[in-house]
């Protein structure tokens, strides 16, 4: 019963991004998951928040739901900058990251 219920649900891929590298891979993984019908949820933390300022970051808009660690945002001197496709409700704590872990079927760390 549980397996049939799980297969009827839309699968979710969770990605934690803590590095300012691999944006091209993140975009590619996200696009491939979306083509496969998966929902993508991303949490940016530590140096990963710096990726929000790269032009290629805009390719994630509409393809993933994402949040940023506010402490990482402040620590990297990004206060006052905007994030494409996100308003202030996207700034979060590690609690949001923990909640993401509960809701996803698969989890990657970049």
C-alpha positions as CSV (number, residue, x, y, z in Angstrom):
1,X,0.0,0.0,0.0
2,X,2.7,2.5,0.9
3,X,4.6,1.9,-2.3
4,X,1.6,2.6,-4.5
5,X,0.8,5.7,-2.5
6,X,4.4,6.9,-2.8
7,X,4.5,6.3,-6.6
8,X,1.3,8.3,-7.0
9,X,2.9,11.3,-5.3
10,X,5.1,13.7,-7.3
11,X,8.7,12.9,-6.3
12,X,10.9,15.7,-4.9
13,X,14.6,16.2,-5.2
14,X,16.2,18.2,-2.5
15,X,19.6,19.9,-3.0
16,X,21.8,21.6,-0.5
17,X,24.3,24.1,-2.0
18,X,27.1,25.1,0.3
19,X,29.7,25.9,-2.3
20,X,30.1,28.7,-4.7
21,X,31.1,26.2,-7.4
22,X,29.0,23.9,-9.5
23,X,26.3,26.4,-10.6
24,X,26.3,24.9,-14.1
25,X,25.8,21.4,-12.6
26,X,23.1,22.7,-10.4
27,X,21.2,24.2,-13.3
28,X,21.7,21.0,-15.4
29,X,20.5,18.7,-12.6
30,X,17.5,20.9,-11.9
31,X,16.5,21.0,-15.6
32,X,16.9,17.2,-16.0
33,X,14.8,16.6,-12.9
34,X,12.0,18.9,-14.1
35,X,12.0,17.2,-17.5
36,X,11.5,13.9,-15.6
37,X,8.5,15.4,-13.8
38,X,10.2,15.9,-10.5
39,X,9.8,18.8,-8.1
40,X,13.1,20.4,-7.1
41,X,13.7,22.1,-3.7
42,X,17.1,23.9,-3.1
43,X,18.6,25.3,0.1
44,X,21.6,27.6,-0.3
45,X,23.9,28.0,2.7
46,X,27.4,29.2,3.5
47,X,29.3,30.2,0.3
48,X,26.4,28.7,-1.8
49,X,24.5,31.9,-1.4
50,X,27.0,33.7,-3.6
51,X,25.6,31.8,-6.6
52,X,22.5,33.9,-6.4
53,X,24.5,36.8,-7.8
54,X,25.7,34.9,-10.9
55,X,23.8,35.6,-14.2
56,X,23.2,31.9,-14.8
57,X,21.3,31.7,-11.5
58,X,18.3,33.0,-13.4
59,X,17.9,29.7,-15.1
60,X,16.7,28.2,-11.8
61,X,13.7,30.7,-11.6
62,X,10.5,28.7,-12.3
63,X,12.4,25.4,-12.3
64,X,12.9,25.1,-8.5
65,X,11.7,26.3,-5.2
66,X,14.6,27.6,-3.2
67,X,15.5,29.3,0.1
68,X,18.7,30.9,1.4
69,X,20.3,30.7,4.8
70,X,20.0,34.3,6.1
71,X,23.1,33.9,8.3
72,X,25.1,32.9,5.3
73,X,23.7,35.8,3.3
74,X,24.8,38.3,5.9
75,X,28.2,36.6,6.5
76,X,29.0,36.9,2.8
77,X,28.1,40.7,2.7
78,X,25.0,40.3,0.4
79,X,22.6,42.3,2.5
80,X,20.7,44.8,0.2
81,X,21.2,42.6,-2.9
82,X,18.3,40.9,-4.6
83,X,17.8,37.2,-5.5
84,X,16.1,36.5,-8.9
85,X,12.7,34.9,-8.4
86,X,12.7,35.3,-4.6
87,X,11.3,37.7,-2.1
88,X,12.2,38.2,1.6
89,X,10.2,35.1,2.6
90,X,12.9,33.0,0.9
91,X,15.4,33.9,3.6
92,X,15.5,31.3,6.3
93,X,17.3,29.5,9.0
94,X,18.7,25.9,9.0
95,X,15.3,24.9,10.3
96,X,14.0,25.4,6.7
97,X,16.8,23.1,5.5
98,X,15.7,20.5,8.1
99,X,12.1,20.7,6.9
100,X,13.3,20.3,3.3
101,X,14.9,17.0,4.3
102,X,11.6,15.7,5.6
103,X,9.7,16.5,2.4
104,X,12.1,15.2,-0.3
105,X,12.6,11.7,-1.7
106,X,16.2,12.2,-2.8
107,X,18.8,14.6,-1.5
108,X,22.1,15.9,-3.0
109,X,24.8,18.1,-1.6
110,X,26.8,20.4,-3.9
